Amino acid sequence: MEKKIALVTGGNRGIGWQTALELSKAGVQVVIGARTEAQGKAAAEKLQAAGAEVEWIRLDVTQEADRVAAREFLTSRFGRLDILVNNAGVAAGDFPPVGPDHTAAEVSMEKLRAVMETNFFSVVALTQTLLPLLKQSKAGRIVNLSSILGSLEQQADKKSPFYMAKSFAYSASKTALNSLTIHLAFDLRRTGIKVNAAHPGWVKTDMGGKDAQMELAEGVKTSVMLALLPDDGPTGGFFHMGQSLPW
Ligand SMILES: NC(=O)c1ccc[n+]([C@@H]2O[C@H](COP(=O)([O-])OP(=O)(O)OC[C@H]3O[C@@H](n4cnc5c(N)ncnc54)[C@H](OP(=O)(O)O)[C@@H]3O)[C@@H](O)[C@H]2O)c1
């Protein structure tokens, strides 16, 4: 059987790196994106040492030239893309969120724009750039790494366990990403391409911090599951470990 081809953005560390490993273990040919050659090479070597079949490309998702180069690489190397994991992301500051960078009242426009640029605008741009390749797949899958902190319902509900976890720029970027998930799934409803948003959980990474509840291996389960969805799987949903989450 022909191997599926996946691109994982921000694949040099954290959830992206582990997702690349798990997808490779599942028989997928994985390409990881990394912002620098040093990071890409080191991450790919570590993955290969762990038994994964991976290649790396230089991909800063905010850079149009990198996005176009990614499409050219995938076109010439494989002629299609089966799985796009939009994993690369940034926080507005340290977690748990404390201080002005996290508040709607005080966050600078520069910080807000930077977070939106990486977590939202670049995802729209990269996905649009790669859509022609995803359309060449028999069963394209797009996984957007969102967060429960992007759930408007949870952020507004005083009884929610996430009510006090307020990081405006980050949450707004993930809410926008959730909107992309709904709209793109609608646009692609007559194709075989499925688009879903994943909340990985609170995971021990540089972003999640050491107090996070989940180990990496557990924290990538949702994205891996959505990347490998069967043809009768859902599209246009927001999930954590197979459970639907409120928007
Ligand atoms: N950890 C959690 O608890 C948690 C919870 C909910 C959602 N998430 C989401 O899951 C995703 C992965 O998070 P993580 O915890 O693995 O974070 P992480 O450890 O901070 O890793 C983030 C990754 O994104 C990359 N990245 C950032 N900006 C980029 C850009 N402009 N272009 C390309 N790559 C870029 C980083 O590359 P560099 O090494 O070059 O910086 C790194 O590889 C994020 O979207 C995050 O919002 C995480």
The ligand as a MOL file (V3000), in Angstrom:
LIG
                    3D

  0  0  0     0  0            999 V3000
M  V30 BEGIN CTAB
M  V30 COUNTS 48 52 0 0 0
M  V30 BEGIN ATOM
M  V30 1 N 1.4680 22.2270 25.4370 0
M  V30 2 C 0.1900 22.4120 25.7090 0
M  V30 3 O -0.2410 22.1890 26.8630 0
M  V30 4 C -0.7770 22.8540 24.6410 0
M  V30 5 C -2.1290 22.9530 24.9940 0
M  V30 6 C -3.0620 23.3430 24.0130 0
M  V30 7 C -2.6240 23.5990 22.7290 0
M  V30 8 N -1.3020 23.5150 22.3990 0 CHG=1
M  V30 9 C -0.9170 23.8340 21.0210 0
M  V30 10 O -0.1400 22.7730 20.4810 0
M  V30 11 C 0.8150 23.2800 19.5420 0
M  V30 12 C 2.1990 22.8010 19.9040 0
M  V30 13 O 2.4880 23.2630 21.2160 0
M  V30 14 P 3.7520 22.8010 22.0800 0
M  V30 15 O 3.2870 22.7060 23.4600 0
M  V30 16 O 4.4480 21.6720 21.4280 0 CHG=-1
M  V30 17 O 4.6370 24.1370 21.9740 0
M  V30 18 P 6.2110 24.3580 21.9740 0
M  V30 19 O 6.8760 23.2780 22.7410 0
M  V30 20 O 6.4120 25.7770 22.3930 0
M  V30 21 O 6.5960 24.1890 20.4330 0
M  V30 22 C 6.0870 25.0960 19.5050 0
M  V30 23 C 6.5840 24.7170 18.1270 0
M  V30 24 O 6.0400 25.6750 17.1920 0
M  V30 25 C 7.1400 26.1930 16.4420 0
M  V30 26 N 6.8890 27.5300 15.9180 0
M  V30 27 C 6.5750 28.6630 16.5890 0
M  V30 28 N 6.4820 29.7010 15.7250 0
M  V30 29 C 6.7390 29.1940 14.4900 0
M  V30 30 C 6.8070 29.7330 13.1970 0
M  V30 31 N 6.6020 31.0410 12.9660 0
M  V30 32 N 7.0760 28.9130 12.1550 0
M  V30 33 C 7.3020 27.5950 12.3530 0
M  V30 34 N 7.2880 27.0220 13.5550 0
M  V30 35 C 7.0080 27.8120 14.6100 0
M  V30 36 C 8.3260 26.1630 17.3930 0
M  V30 37 O 9.5180 26.3120 16.6630 0
M  V30 38 P 10.8370 27.0160 17.3140 0
M  V30 39 O 11.5690 25.9150 18.0410 0
M  V30 40 O 11.5740 27.5570 16.1330 0
M  V30 41 O 10.3620 28.0900 18.2480 0
M  V30 42 C 8.1090 24.7800 18.0120 0
M  V30 43 O 8.5580 23.7820 17.1380 0
M  V30 44 C 0.6570 24.8100 19.5720 0
M  V30 45 O -0.1520 25.2330 18.5040 0
M  V30 46 C -0.0270 25.0540 20.9150 0
M  V30 47 O -0.7670 26.2540 20.9070 0
M  V30 48 C -0.3650 23.1520 23.3410 0
M  V30 END ATOM
M  V30 BEGIN BOND
M  V30 1 1 1 2
M  V30 2 2 2 3
M  V30 3 1 2 4
M  V30 4 1 4 5
M  V30 5 2 4 48
M  V30 6 2 5 6
M  V30 7 1 6 7
M  V30 8 2 7 8
M  V30 9 1 8 9
M  V30 10 1 8 48
M  V30 11 1 9 10
M  V30 12 1 9 46
M  V30 13 1 10 11
M  V30 14 1 11 12
M  V30 15 1 11 44
M  V30 16 1 12 13
M  V30 17 1 13 14
M  V30 18 2 14 15
M  V30 19 1 14 16
M  V30 20 1 14 17
M  V30 21 1 17 18
M  V30 22 2 18 19
M  V30 23 1 18 20
M  V30 24 1 18 21
M  V30 25 1 21 22
M  V30 26 1 22 23
M  V30 27 1 23 24
M  V30 28 1 23 42
M  V30 29 1 24 25
M  V30 30 1 25 26
M  V30 31 1 25 36
M  V30 32 1 26 27
M  V30 33 1 26 35
M  V30 34 2 27 28
M  V30 35 1 28 29
M  V30 36 1 29 30
M  V30 37 2 29 35
M  V30 38 1 30 31
M  V30 39 2 30 32
M  V30 40 1 32 33
M  V30 41 2 33 34
M  V30 42 1 34 35
M  V30 43 1 36 37
M  V30 44 1 36 42
M  V30 45 1 37 38
M  V30 46 2 38 39
M  V30 47 1 38 40
M  V30 48 1 38 41
M  V30 49 1 42 43
M  V30 50 1 44 45
M  V30 51 1 44 46
M  V30 52 1 46 47
M  V30 END BOND
M  V30 END CTAB
M  END
